[in-house]
Amino acid sequence: MDAHGQPFTQPGLVTNMSVGGLVIQGVMRKIRTGEILDVQMGQVKAQFRVVWVVNDGNGEIGLQRLTLHTFIAHSVLTHCAESAAAC
């Protein structure tokens, strides 16, 4: 949900990730800190809380992971494996 309570789907660019959260750029909807977002990568979803928002035109948000299940580690390993196979 955005700041107006409207559901939305928007692609974004993950610029930083850790076990505890993500930084995403390109979210142009108005988002408030404290909002809960479902982030989807492929077919897998995880819930995150918005902990900070930068309103400088890049649409950058910082997210804290809420769900026990996360796609981060698997996604990083898959990406690394695909990159290594291409070399």
C-alpha angles and dihedrals in degrees: 000000000000126000089279093055093253121137114235143177119210133159116238140181117246104220098173134014138180137164088272103044156328141254112215129187127199101047101139097173117099105263127182128211111259094035116133115229132189107222116198128199112180106320095332123095131193131181123240135179118226107239100172140008128201113205099196099117095271094087093226119176134178116220132195117210114243104174124076091224114070133174095210103095094042092047093050092049091047092049092048091048091050091048093049091049090054093057 
